[in-house]
């Protein structure tokens, strides 16, 4: 897993640095860090949050009001 992330860094970061795209580089590092943490959590079998539960919590009251199930 670590080698995969290193390969992505070696492929993407130099082009962003040369082009001077600082905002994109910051976004890249943030998203890469999040994806690394979630990947590590999956490998280590940590209990990770499920985005489906958040979506259900948001839309369940709307479905109840509309009488949908």
BELLINVEN-V472931 format. One record per pair of residues at least 12 apart in sequence whose C-alpha atoms are under 10 Angstrom apart, sorted by the first residue. I is the first residue (numbers start at 1). GAP is how many residues later the second one is. D is the distance in whole Angstrom. If there is no record, write none. Layout:
# BELLINVEN-V472931
<<I GAP D> <I GAP D>>
This chain:
# BELLINVEN-V472931
<<1 35 9> <1 38 8> <1 39 8> <1 42 9> <2 34 9> <2 37 10> <2 38 9> <5 27 8> <5 28 10> <5 30 9> <5 31 8> <8 24 9> <9 19 9> <9 20 9> <9 23 9> <12 13 9> <12 16 9> <13 12 7> <13 15 8> <13 16 9> <16 12 9>>
